[in-house]
Amino acid sequence: MTMIDPAATFRSEAQDLFEELERALLDLEAAPDRRDLVDTAFRALHTLKGSGSMFGYDRVAAFAHHLETAFDRVRKGEIPPDRELVAAALSAQDCLRRLIEQPDRDSGDEAGILARLEAVAGPAAAGVGMGAAPSGGGEGPVTYRIRFRLAPDAVAMGNNPLLMLDELRSLGSCTAVAIDDDVPPLEIIDPTQLHLRWDVVLTTERPHSVIDDVFIFVRDGMELEVTRIDGEAGPRRLGEILVERGDVSLAALEGALARQEPLGRILVKEGVVSEEVVVAALAEQQHLRQEAEATRTAAKEQVTIRVAADRLDGLMDRVGELVIAQARLKQLANALDDAAMKSAAEEIERLASDLRETTMGIRMVPIGTLFGRFRRLVHDLARDLGKEVRLSTAGEETELDKTVIERLADPMIHLIRNAIDHGLEDAAIRGGAGKTAEGEILLSAVHSGAQVLIRVRDDGRGLDRARIRAKAEEQGLIAPDAKLSDAELFQVIFHPGFSTANGVTSLSGRGVGMDVVKRTIDGLRGNVEVASTPGRGTEITLRLPLTLAIIDGLLVRVGKGQYVIPLSAVEECVELTVEEDLRHTGRNFLNIRGDLVPFVRLRETFRSTLPADRYQKVVVVSAGERRVGLVVDQVIGDHQTVIKSLSQLHADVESFSGATILGDGTVALIFDVGHLVAQGQTTEVQRQAS
């Protein structure tokens, strides 16, 4: 049985709270009038404080308390949520992260950050100790009526209403009554559901916000009504209290005292309404109840749970093995020509395919979770460089494999830093060019077949083609007389050590960042495209596969060997006859509907000594806007490909990105289409030059 580490659970939940807090703070800087953002930040800090104290992170709880106190003052309208407060809060959040990630390390930052917070929010923010009671309203004791009903699954989720009642009692004189009129009979009661609600009368000198904080962890799905009761002296009759609480109307109360009949029947007898009208009203009432029940049921079904990433990886591995076993079963069924076995194999293939899709869906994560991390990066870089930058996003709902998203963080950071540092001009230069002072960075994502296209675009100065070419020639990366398109020339910026910066700064100049981008995207079996217009900006497109685990492939044969081409890269298959093969010797081009497409004879690449098939096939593949044909002996058919990494001994084999196991147990290598396309284009250019 796997034991759950409470501290690890807290650290995981804290990361979600930090993301929520950071989003709220950055939004608050742009919209300081939004009260909901202040409340969101306060709740996140309150949760961090409470959970930190519960799990033994006392320094986290104490530090979060100071920041929480500052935002409590914002909620009360005592201080404004201005840029200085947001900047201090962001620094405090970074300090909280360090306290959680390295609890035993004393960085010495806390005192300085608290001093900065005190300078912005006043001594009340940094001077209140842990557990200090918030001040009251200064008007003496106030009586509140508190009526609440927790969500039905509150107890099952670990919430204890008795602890909330105890916390209310600690605030002052308190009377609590449990209302059990919704408790079903014992024979049908669901012991996991909470059926009670509570009416509480509390007299306290503490402010209204303290009462809200008692329920801050359980607000979702609960019913809560807090009303200040008029301080009129003297006892009141039951009917008066019921009317004041809103439980009954005055007219209904008077009617009930006189007659014990249903309201509808009374109104019909008195001729106020017709019987049909009452029936219609009752039908509407029933309809609303059913709709509300359906809404609650739908909300209840949207339940999420946390699953360790390694468990998902293990599940995907098992699904991969199942796909391999299913392929072997299918091959055996075809070989034995047994109808019953073929039927069973087809059913297992369908189930394996459904399981594969479901498992891959579990691994999919909206890319918005990645985009959201860069708001703070853009905010801080713009401040450090003295530039005005706006970050825009599009396609945040686009889903991508979690492993791909995790590995995308570093290259995206380098692209954004380069765009802000090199791409966007200063406000004065932008004004002279007729642009707004505020530059824009746009992050977007969109599905394209079995790939996801992620674009990083800026509206800056664009790439300097002449400067890039001069630097590339100086470093010997291209020949002085080489004829290159813009797309080919811009690929030079990804070469290790290449930089056009005049000097080395803390942000750029060493030629490392774009190399990291290229290496990471290549490792993800993707490719990078660059487009730029002088004076208008640059757009970098990352083409990435949806998943790294299982892909659809096209199985082909070259000589005796079998290979897999990723199906997402395949455009079409055409036949290459002997006559065409001889006619194109020395000029490896195919005319496909008026377009000249270079092709690569894989038999020559792999040095196959067997005679070629009489009717060879050309599989036309693409990488970006470039196309090339791969000449193979036979196209066998589609194949669900479980990708296995190559060993370290084969790490420098650039033509293949991995391997897979076929149904008969043999191994088939998976082509790296991007490399083959580049190789085919280069080979043809060399042929033409010679």
N, C-alpha and C positions, 0 to 999 in steps of 0.2 A: 504494500500500500504506500503510495507517494504522500509524504508529509508536506503540508503547505507551510511555507515560511511567512509568518505574519509581516516581518519587516520587509520582505521582498514584495508582498502585496501592497504595503503602504507606499513603497518607492514607485511601484508601477502606477498606482492611483495618483500619486503626487505629480507624476509627469503629465497626466491628463489635466490635473488642476492647474499646473503651470501653463500649459497651452491655452486653457480657457482664460486664465488671468492675463496672459500676454495679449491675447486677442482683444479682451475688454479694454486693456490699458491703451493699446494702439488705436482702437476705435474711439476711445474717450478723448484722446488728443485731438482727433479731427472733429469730434462732436461732443464738446464738453457739457452740452445741455441735456444729454440723454441720461435720465435717472436710472434706466434699466441697466446701463453699463456699470454705473457705480454699484448697484445692488449685486451684479454678477461678480465684480471684483471683490466686494465685501464677503459674499458667500464663499468664494474660493479661498480667501484668506482665513475665514472662520473655520472652514473644513480642514485646512492645513494645520491650523493651531490645535483643533480638537484631536485630529488623527495623530499628529505628531506627539502630543502629550500621551495619548493612549498607547502608542507603540514605543515609548521611551526616547523619543527625539525631543528632549526638553529644550535644547538650544533653538531648535526649529520652532517649537511652540512659543517660546519667549520672544523670538525675533518677529514671528508672524503676528504676535499680539500687538507690537508697536505699530506695524503697518496697518493692521486691522483698525486700530484706534484712530489713525489718521483718516481712513475712509469712513469711519463712523462719523467723524466731524464733517466730512463732505456730505454724507447722507442728511445730516441735520442742517445743512446750509451754512455752517460756520466758516468754511473755507472753500474756495473754488477749485475744481479739478483742472488746474492750468497745466501748461507744458512742464513747468518746474516740478510739480508734484508727480506727473507721469514719469518724468525722467528719473526722479528719486525712487519711485516705486519700481521701475524696471531694474535699477541697480540693486534694490532690495530683493527683488525676485531672483536675480542672479546669485546673490549671496545665499538665499534660501536653497537654491539648487545645490550649491557647494556644500552647505551644511548637511544635506541629505546624502549626496554622493560620497562625501568624505567627512563623516561625522567626527573623526578623531583628529582632523587637521585644523590647526588654529591659524587662519589666514590673516587675522587681525583687521579684516575689513569691516566687521560689524560696527565698531565704534564710529568710524568715519561715515558710514552710511546712515547710522542713526542721527549723527550730528547734522548731516545734510537734510534728513527727513524733518528734524526739529526746526531747522532754518526755514523750511518750506511750510510745514503744517503747524508750527508752534510747539511749545514745550509739552503740551498735553499729549502729543503724538508719541514722543520719545520718553517722556518722564513717567508714564503710568507703569506700575509694576505688574507682574503676572498676578492675575486674580483680583486686581483692584476693581472695585465696584464702579460702574459708570455713574456719573452724577445724575440726579433726578431732574425733574423739570422745575424745581424750586417753588411749587405751589402746594406742597403738602400731599397727604395720601390721596390717591385716586382709585376708584373702584371700576373694574372692568368685568364685563361678562364675556367669557371665552367658551365658544361652542366648537368642538372639533370632532371629526371622524377621520381616522387614518385610512389609508388605502387597504382594501381587503387582504392583500398579501403582505402587509407591513410586518406582522410577527414572523411570518415565514422568511422574510428578508433580513431578520435579525434585529428589528426595532422593538423596543419595549415601552409601551405607553405608560407603564407605572413609573419609569424613570423620568418621563416628561412631567408627570403629575408631581413627582417629588421636586423637580426643578422649579415648577410653578409655586409649590409650597414654600420654597426657599426665598421667594421674592417678597413674601408678605403674608397677610392673613388670607387664607384660602379655603373655600368650600367646594368640593368636587362631588358630582353625582354621575354615576354610570347609567346610561339609558340602554335598556336591554330589550326594547320593543321589537327589534329586528332580529333577535336571536331565534333561529328556527328550532323546531322540535329535535330532541336528542337523536331520534331515529334517522334523521336526514342531515344533521349538522355536519359541516366540513370542518374538521379540527384544525386545518391549516389556514382557515380564513378568519378574519377579525370581524365580528358582527356588532360590537359595542360602539357607542359614541358617548361623549362626555359633555356635560354642562358644568362649567367652573365659574365661580365668582371670586375675584381676586382683588384685594385692596393692598396697594403697594405705593411706595414713593419712587420706584424705579420707572424709567421712561417706557413708552409703548414699544420701542425698538427691541428692548430686552425680551419682551414676550415673543416677538417675532423670531428672535434668535433661538428660543427653545425648540421651535419646529423647523429650523433651517435645513435639517438633514432629511426631512420627510415631506417637504412641501409638494413634491410631485405626486399627484393622485389623491391628495387628502382634501377634506373640506374644513375650512377654518374661518371663523367669524369672531372678531374681537371688537366689542362695542363698549364705549365708555358709558357707564350708568350715571344718570342724573343724581346728584347728591342730596336730593330732597329728603328731609328727615321724616320720621314716622313710618309705621308699618303700612303695607299696602295689601289689598285683597288679592286673592289668587287670580281672579279674572283680570285685574289690572296688569298684573305681571305678565300673564299670557299674552295680552294684547300688546304690551310694550315690547316683549321679546319678538313679536311678529309671528307667534305660533298660530294665533287666530285673529280674525278681524273683530272689531267692536260689534258689527252687525251680526256676525256669526255667533259671537258669544251670547248676545242677547237672545238670538233665536234658539240657541241650544238650551238656554235656561228655561225657555218657555215650552219648547217641543223637542222631543227626542226622535226626529225623523231625518232622513237624508236630505241634504241641501237641495238637490234637484227636484225631489218630490214636493218639498215645501214651496219652491219657486213656481212649479207648475200649478199647484193648488191655488196659489195667490194670483195666478194669471200674469205673472211677470214675464214668463217665457212659455213657449209651447213645449210639449213633450219631445217633438222632433229636434228642436234646438238643443235640448239637454242631451238627447242621444248623440247628436253630432259632436257636442262638446266632450262627452265621455269618449267617443271614438278618437277625437284628436288627442285627448289625454293618453289613451292607450297607445296611440301611434308614437307619441313623443317618448313614452316610457320604453317602447321597443327600440326606437332609434338610439336612445341613450344606452340601453343595454348592449346593442350591437357595437356602439362606439367603444364602450368599456371592454367588450370581448376582444375587439380588434386591437385595442391598446395593450391588452393583456398578452396577446399572441406575439407582439413585437418584443420578445424577451431576448436579451443578449447576455452572453457569458464570456468570461476571459479564458482563453486557451493558450497555453505556452506554445511559443513558435516552434520549438523542437518537436512537439507532438504533431503539429500540422505537417512538418517536414517528414516525420516518420509515416504519417498517413499517406502522403503523396508517394513516398518510396514504395509502400505496400501496393498502392494502386498501380504504380509502374510495373511492379513484378506481376500483378494480376493481368495487365495488358499483354505482357510477354507470354505468360502461360496461356492466355486466351488465343493468341496468334498461333501458338504451337498446336493447341487443340483444333483450331480451324484447319491447319495444314494436315493434321492426322485424319480429320473427318473427310477432307477432300481426297486424300490418298486411299482410304478404305472404301470410299464410295458407299457409305452406309447412310441411308436416308434419316434414320432415327438419330444417329450421331450428328449428322449435319444440322438437323433441327435443334438439337440441344446446344450445339456450338454457336448457332446463330442467336439463340436466346441468351447464352452467356455473353456473347459479344455485345448484344444490346444492353444488358445489365452493366457490363464493364464500362461501356461508353457512357451510360447515365451516371455511374459512380464517378467516373473520371471528370465529367462536367460539373457534378456537384462538388467534388473535392477542389477542383480548380476555382469554383465560385467562392468557396470558403476562404481561399487564399487571396482573393481579389480585394484590394483596398482602394477607396477613392483617392485620386491623386491630389485632391484638395488637402489631405492630411500632410502632404509634402509641401505644397505651395504655401500653406499657412506658416511654415517654419521660417520663411524668408522675409516676412514682414518686418521682423525685428532686425534682420541683417540689413535690409534696405534703409530702415530708419536710422540705424547707427552709422552706416557708411555715408549716407547723405549728410548727417551732422558732422562727421569727421572731415569730409571733403568740402564742406561749405556749399553743397549743392541742394537744390530743391528737386526731389524725386518722388514721383507717384508710382506705386506698384499696383498694376491691374492684373486680374486673373480671369481666365475663361476656361470652361470645360472641367471645373473642379470635380464634377461627378464622374468623370472618366475613370474607369477602374483598371488597375494594373496589378500584377503579381506582387505580393508583399516583399519578396526577395529583391525584385527589380527596384522597387521604391526605396528600399533600405540602401541599396548601392548607388542610387541616383543622387543622394544628398550632396556628396562632395563635388561631383562635376557640376551640379547646378549652382553650388556656391561660387565656384570659380567663374562660371559664365556670368553670373549676376555681378560679381565684383568687377570683372573686366568691362562689362557694359557700363557700369556707373563710373569707373575710374577712367577708362579709355574712350568709351563711346559718347557719353553725355557731356556736353560742353558746359562751361560756366554760364551763369545767368546773363552776363553781359554779352558774351559771344552769341548766345542763343537769341537775345534780343536783336543784335545786329543782323542775324540771319532771318529775321521775321518769325521766330518761334516764340512760344510762351517761355517764361522763365523756368517753369517747372518741367523737367524732363519726365519721360514715362518709360517704365519697364513693363512689358506685357508678357506674362507667362500663360501659355495656353496648351491644352491637350485635346486630342481628338482621336477616335478610333479610325483606322484605315485597314480594313480586312482583318488579318491576324496580327496587325501591328498597331502600336500607339505612336502617334506623332506628337512630340513635345517641343514647343517652340519658345525660344527666348528672344524677344524683339525689343530694340530700343529705337528711339527717334533722335539719335545723336548725329555725329559727324560722318559716320560710315567708315569703312576700312579704306586705308590709303593704299591703293593698288601699286603705285610706283614705289612707295617706301617698302612695302612688303617684298616686291620683286628685287629691289636693290639689296635688302638684307639677305634674302635667300641666295642671290648670286654671290654675295660677299662670303657667305658661309659654305658655298659650294653645294647647296641643296638643289639648284637647278642650273642648267647651262645658260650662258648669256643669250644664245640664239634660240632657245626653246620657245615654241609657240604653245601657249597655255591659255585655256579659257579662264574666266574669272573663278568659276567653281573649282577648277584644278589648282589655280594659283593660291586660292584661299586655304586649301588643305595644308599648305606649308606652315600655317600658324600653329598647327598641332605637333610640329616636329619638336623633339626634346631640346630644350635650351634656346628655342627661337623666341625672340622678343624684339619689338620695334621701339621699346621705351628708351628714353635718353639716359635714364639712370635707374638705380635700384631703390625702391621705397618699401615701406612696410606692407604695401598692397600688391606691388607688381614689379616686373623688371627682370626676373630671373629665368623666365621662359619655362616655368614648371606647370602652371595652372592648366593651360590648354593641353599639355601632354597628359596630365591626369585625366582630363575629359576624354581624350581619344582612347587611352588605354582602358578606362572603365567601360566606355560604350562598346568597344571591341570585345571586352570580356563578357558583355551581356548579349553578344551576337547581334549588335545593332550597328548603325553607321551614323555619321554626322555630316550634315550638309550646311554650307554657309552661303548666304546671299546678302549683298550689300549694295546700297545706292549712295554715292557721295552726297553728303549734306542732308540725307533723309533717314539714315539709320542702317542697322544691321539686324539680320534675322538668322539665328542658328537653330536648325531643326535636328532633333534626335529621333531617329527611327528605331523603335525597340519592339521586340516580340512581347506578346501578351504574357507569356509564361516561359520559364526556363526548364520546366520539368518534362512535359509531354507535348509534342507538336504533331501536326499532320505532315507527312512527307510523301514524296514521290520516289518509289524504289526503282532504280535503274541498274543495268549491267554494263560494265566495260571490261571486255576480255572475260576472265573468269570471276572477277570481283564484282560484288554488289555494293551499291552506294545509295545514300538517301539525300535528296534535294529538298530543303524546306518548301512545303507547298505554297506558303505565303509569298515566296519569291518567284514562283513559276507563272509565266504569262501564257505560254502555249507550247505545243509540240508539233514539229513539222518533220517531214521525211527528207532525208538526204540520200539521193540515189547515187549509184556509182558514177554515172555520167556527170552529175553536178559536182561530186567530190573531185573528179579529175579536172573538171573545168575551172574549179576554184583553187586549184593548187597554186600556191604562191600569193593568192589574193583571197584571204579568208573572210569573205563577205557573203551574206545572204540577202537577197532582195525580198523583203517581207512587206507586201502591199505598198511598195514604193519607198520603204525605209531600208537603208543599208545597215545591217546588223553584223558586227564581227562575230566569228565563232572560234571556239577552241576545241581542237581534237584531243579529247581526254586520253585516247589511246596513245598519242605521242607524249602527253604529259606524264602518263604512268608507265610508258615504255613497254606496252604490251606487245608480245611477240606472236600472239595468235592472229590468224587472218581475220579481217573485219567482216562483220555480217554484210550480206549483199545490200540490205536496206537498212542503213543506219538512221538513227533519229537525232533530231536537234531539239533540245529542250531550251527554249528561250527564257532566260531569267533576267531579273532587273534588280538594281540596287540604286534607289533614288531615281534620277532621270536617265541613268546609263543602263544599257541593255547589252547582253552578250548571249551567244548561243553555245550550249555545251553539247558536243557530238558524242552520243553513246551508242552502244550496240543494240540495246533493247530497253524499252520502257515496260517494266513489269507491272506497275500499278501503284495505287495509293497504299500508305502504310502508316499506322499509328506508331509514332516513334518515341520511345522512352530514351531520353538523352542521358548518356553516361559520359563523364569527363574523361579525357585522355590522361595518361600517366605523365609524370614529370619528364620522362625520357622523350616524350613526343610533344613537349610544350612548344617547341620551335617549328612544328609542322604547320605552316600557315594555311594550307589548302583545306584543312578539316577543323571543324569546331567541336567535334565530339564523336561518339560512336553509339550504336544501338545493337541490341540482340534480336535477331530474327527468330521466327517460329521454329526453325530447325536447329537453333542453338548457335548458328554462325554469327559472326560479328560483321556489321556493315558500318562503314565510316560515313559521317554526315558532312556534306560539303559546306565550307564557309563561302557563301555566295558572294559576299562583299569582296573578299579577296580574289575570287575567280573573275569577277567582273572587272576589277581593277587590272588584273593580270592580262585579261583579254584585250582591254583597251590599250594597255601599254605595249603589248606584243604587236598589235596592228600598227601603232604609231612607229615602232621601230622598223617594221617591214616597209612602211611607206618611205621612211627616211633613207633606207638602204636601196 
